[in-house]
Amino acid sequence: MQVKSITRKQAGVIYSNVKRGTIEMSRAAVSAMYDMVGEVFIGSQTQADIIGEQVAALRLAIDAIFDGNIEWAQDNINAFSQLVEA
């Protein structure tokens, strides 16, 4: 099963904000985000649900960055990080 994730450019938007210090994100979460670029292949429905939640959090963070709402972006990055570390 394939799950569409984010593009490399979208990940770059988040990462550039991490580098500037406007958003905090652990190295493990950054690595996990880049591992999800493109299409992710999933073995089970449970994994697909988890990946879907992670992708949704990243997409919301990207939208919030473009809207200039850094606080909302950080909240979504935190949600992504918690899902990755779980």
Secondary structure, DSSP 8 states (H G I E B T S, - for coil): -EEE---HHHHHHHHHHHHHTSS---HHHHHHHHHTSSEEE-SSHHHHHHHHHHHHHHHHHHHHHHHT-HHHHHHHHHHHHHHHH-
